[in-house]
Amino acid sequence: MKSKAVVERAAPSYPQTYLKVLLALSLTHLTNDMLQSVVSASYPVIRDNLALTFGQIGLIAFVYQVCASVFQPVFGVLFDKKPRTWYLTLAIISTATGLVILAVAHSIFAVILAVAFVGLGSSITHPEASRLTHYASGGRHGLAQSIFQVGGNFGSAIGPLLAALIIAPYGQEYMLVFAAIAVFSILTKRPISKWNRRRITDMQSKTVSKTVIHRVRLRKKQIYYSLGILLILIFSKYVYTASLSNYYTFYLIEKFDVTTQHSQLFLFAYLFASALGTFIGGPVGDRFGRKYVIWFSILGTAPFSLMMPYANLFWTCVLSIIIGFVLSSAFSAILVYAQELLPTKVGLISGLFFGLAFGIAGIAAAVLGYVADHQGIEAIYRFCAYMPLLGFVAIFLPNIKPQRIKKG
């Protein structure tokens, strides 16, 4: 009988946690996801302006999600092999370009072009910023990813609120305000660029010791098996969240006859709860293990998701807040778990998992838009309510805690 192999991965040793850099990366994530969610939250306004169907909205969401996903693993590999300090600046320029086009778009083709640029900006930001977060963590990967993800979740929460306050009452052309915010945010990248420039110089001069060995006591087949389970969990989470992030406002408008602005405030409440819940998962995962956080976060959502399609307006809001809070820590725990399986390929893993998350969400958005056109908006919530039940597969994940061993 074969004994378990010890899979060893050498990785650079960065014992210090660079809190200032982590906060700057979190702010970068906040800005990126705020601008992305402004676009999603503005779909009702765009639909009214251009007289679009739900299917066309689904197509727009699909193009955005594909551009924000397909290139992420490619960029992740590039960033691992050829690190540069200007990648995050390039990302924000792409996003700002898309927002300018969207402000003046008068056809679905212009909207699709605009969201493609916005999606590419996100496709660069996520793998690069997540990769730098890993290196700035000082080994406290769960805490670092939680700080990073909190920024993104707060940005996603603020976006619909700003859309309700600016885009809904004043019009699509006010996307120019957010393009200006994107350009201004380049200034917030300075602490990251300064630290990253020093890190790259140290790596090239080999002044950073590569003496830390991450030991994962699993066979290679078990590592690939574990990655497969993580992909199932990503699928369940992002099919369900696609229904909320893209169609929650439409659901509230159609079922409860609320205004567009009120529906965006409900979406803000859900996303704000997600931001609050994000920070819990990282430190808990560092202390007790990622597996338990993943299991509780996804499967624990199921009772509330199953009740929500049959609730009144008040309880729909309450249940969505609980769902956002419970489900929010899943992705950072999944990402860190995967990074610990393959610690020398952080950019690839970050790009792959962010890319899959966006890609699954994009495909789900298109399919759900088609379902909404033919069976009604409520049908997608009755169907998607069962997605969190797939969280039970987390029980098959091995319990791992990579050992960090100094040699020499």
N, C-alpha and C positions, 0 to 999 in steps of 0.2 A: 504493500500500500504506500502510495506517495505521501511524503510528509509535506507540510505546508512550506512553500518557499517564502523567503523574506525578500520582498521587493524593495530595493534601496534606491533612493533618489537624492542626489546631491543638490543642494540649493544654497544660494548666497546667504550668509549670516548677517542679519540686521537686528541686533538685540534691542535697539531703542525703538520705542513707539513714538512716531513723529505726530503728535496730536495736532499741531498747527497745520501740517500737510493734510492730515485726515479731514480736518474741518474744512479746509479749502476744497478738497475733493468732494466732500459732501455738498458744499455750496455749488460746485460745478454740476453735480448730479441734480441738485434742486433746480438750478436754472434750466438745464436741459429738459428735465421732465415737466417743469412748469410750462415751457414753450410747447412741448409735444401735446400736453393735455389741453392747452388752450385751443389747439387745432381740433382735437376730438370733441371738446365741449362746444365748439362752434358749428358742428355738423347741422343742428336744427336751423341755424341762421343761413348757412350755405344752402341747405335743402330748400328753404323758403325762397331765397333769392334766385335760385336757378331752377326751381320747380323739379327737383330730383325725386326719384323713388327710393324706397328703402334698399332695393337691390343696387342702385347706383351709389348710395352711401356706403353699402357694403363693399363695392368695388373700390371706392376711394380708400376706405379703411384697409382693404387688402393690399393695395399698391403701397400705401404707407408702411404697413407692417412688413411686407416683403423687403422693401428697401432698407428697413431698419433691422432686418434679420439675416438675409442671405449673405451679406458682406461681412457680418461680424466675425465669424470664424476666420475668414481670410485676413481681415485686419488684425485679428488676435495673433495669428502666426507671424504676420509682418512685424507687429510691435515687439514680439518676443525676439525676433532675429535682428531687427534694425531699429532699436529704440531711438526716438528723437523727442525733442522738447516741444515741438510745435504742433503735434497731432491734435491736441485739444483746441487750439486756436483754429485750425482748419475745420474742425467739427462745428464750431459756433458760426463760422463764416457760411458754411453750407446751410445751417438752420436759418440764419438771417436772410439768406437769398430766397429760401422757400417761403418765408413769411412775407417778404416784399411781393413776390409773385401772387401769393394768395390774397393779399390786400386788394389787388387790381384784377383778380380773375373774374371773367364773365362767362366762362364755359367750363364744362366738366373736364375738358382736356387740360386747361390751364390749372385747375384745381389738382388734377392728378400729377402734373409736373411739379407743382408747389409742394405737395406732400411727399414726393419722391426726394426732393432736396432736404426737406425736414427729416425724413427718415434716414437719409445718408448721414446727416449730422449726428443723429442718435447712434447709428451703426459704428461710428468712429468713437464716440464718447464712452459708451458702456465698456467695451473690452479694455480700452486704454486706462480709463479712470479706475476700473475694478482691478486691473493688473497693478497699478501704482498703489492702490489701497492695500493689496496683499503685501507689497514690499515695505510699505510704511507702517505695517502693523506691529513689528517687533515680535512676531509670533502669536499675538493675540488676535487671530484671524476672525473669530466670531464677533468680537467687539468692534474691530475695524470695519467689517462688512456691515454691521448694524448701523454704525455711524454713517457710512456711505449710503446705505439703503434708506435711512431716515431722511436724508436730504432729498432723494428721489421721490419718496412718498409724500413729503411735505410739498414738493414742487407739483406733484400730480394733484394734490388736494387744492393748492392755491390756484392752479390753472382754471378750473371751472368757475371758481369764485370771481376771478378777474374777467373771465369771459362773460359772466352774468352782469358784471358792473360796467364793462366797456364795450364788448362786441354786441351783446344782445340789444342794448338800447341805442347804440350809435352806429352800428353797421360794420360790415365785413372790412371796409377800408381801414378801420382802426387797428388792423393787424400790424400796421406800420409802427404803432407804439411798441409792440412786442419785438419787432425787428430792431428797434433802437435799443431796447433792453438787452437783446442778444449781443449787439456790438459792444455796448458798455461793459458787459460781463467779461470781456476779454481781459480787463484789468484784474479781475479776481484770480486769474491763472498765474500771477507772478510768483507767489510762494511755491506753487507746484513746480513751475519751470525752473526756479532757482535750485530747489532741492533735487529735482530730477537731473538737472545738468551736472550737479556734483556727484550724484549716484552713477550716472553714465561714465563720467570721468574716472571715478574710482574703479568701476568694472573694467574699463579699458586698460587702466594701469595696473589692474590686478591687486589693488590695495585692500579690496574686500575679501576676507577669507571665505573660502568655500568649504568649510569644515563641518557644516551641519549636515547630518544624515537623517532624513525622514524615513522611518521604517514603518511600512504598512504590512502587517503579517497576513497577507492574502496572496493566493496564486493569481497569476495574470488573468486567468479565466474568471476568477471571482471578482476581480476589479471591473472587467467588462460587464459581467452579470450585474454588478452593483450600479454601474453607469446606466444600464438598461432600465433598472427599476427607477432610477432618478428621472429618466426620460418619461416614463409612465406618469410619475408624479407631476412633472412639468406640464404634461398634456392635461391632466385633470384640473390643475390649478388655473391654467391659462385659457382653457375653453370656458370655464366658469367666469373668470374675471373679464373675459372678452364680452360676455353678455352684460356685465355691469358697466364697464368703462365706455362701451360704444352705444348701448341701447337703454340704459337705465333711465335717462331723461325722457326718451320716447315712451317708455313703459309707464312712467308716472303721468305724463301728459295724456296718454290715451286712456289709461285705466281710471285715473283719479281726476282728470280734467284740471290739472294744475297748470300754471303758466310756465313758459320756458325759463324765466328767471328763477321761479320757485324750484323747478326741477333741477336746475344747476346748483342751487343751494343744498338740496338733498344729496346730490352727487358729491358736493364738497364735504358734507358730513361723513359720508362713507369713506372718502379718500383720506380725510383728516384722521379718522379712527384707524385706518390702515397705517398711517404714519406713526401714530402713537404706539401701535402694537409691534412695529418693526424692531424697535430698540430692545425689546425683551428677549427675542430669540437668540441673538448673538452671544451675550454673556451667559445665558442659560445653557446654550450649546457648548460653550467653552468649559463650563463647569460639569455638566452632566452627560454631554454627548449630543451630536447633531440628530441622531436617529429619532430620539424621543421628541425633539422639537418638531421635526418633519411630520412625524406620525400624528401628534396632537394637532398641529396647525391645519393639516388638510382634512383628516378624518373628523376632527372636532368641529369642523364647519358644517358637516352634513345635516345635523338636526335642524339647524337654523335655515340652511338653504332649502330644505324640504318644506318648511313651514311658510317661507316668504311668499310664494305664489298665491297663497290663500288668505293672506293677511290684509287688513285695511291699511289706509295711508299711514296712520300713526305707527302701527306695528311693522309695516314695511320699512319705515325709516329706522326704527329701533333694531330690527333684525339685520338690516344692511350694515349698521354700525357695528354690531357684534361680529358679523361675518368679516368685515374689513379688519377688525382688531385681531381676531383669531387667525385668519388666513395670512396675514401680512408677513409673518416671520418665516414662512416656508421657503421663499426663494433664496434668501441669504444663507439659510441653513443648508439647503441643497447645494448651492454654489460652493460654499466652504468645504462641504463634505467631498465634492468632486475635486476641488483643488488639492485636498489632502490625499486623494487617491493618486493624482498625477502632479506633484508639486513643482516639477521643472517645466511644465507646460501651462503656466497660469494664464497667459494671454489667450492661448488656444481654448482652454476650458471656459474662460470668461466669455470669449466671443461665441463659442459653441452654445453655451447655455443661455446667454442673453439672446443670441440669434434664434435659437429654438423657441424661446419664450415669445419673442415677437412674431416669429413665423407662424407658430400655432395660433396665436391670438389673431393674426391677419387672416388665416384660412377660416378660423372660426367666425370672425366678423363677417366675411363674405357669405358663408353658409347660413349663418343666423339671419342675415339680411334677407336672403332668399326665403327662408322659412317664415320670417315676419311678413313678407309681402303676400305669401300664399296661405298662411295659417293664422296670422295675427301675432302681434307683439307678445301677448301673454304666453303663447305656445313655447317660445324659446326659454322662458323662465321655468315652465313646468318640466321641460326636457333637461335643461342645464342643472337643475336642482340636484340631480343624481351624480353629477361629476365628482363632488368631494368624496363619495363613497369609495372611489378608487384609491383613496389614501390608505386603505388597509394593506396595500402591498408593501408599505414601509416596514412592516413587521419582518420582512425577509431581508432587509438590509443588515449586514454584519455590524457589530459594534466595533468601531475602530477609534483609536486614539494614537495617532502617529507619535513615535518617540523621536525626540530631538537629541542626538548624541554628538558630543564634541569629539573630534579625533585630533591627535597630535598635541 
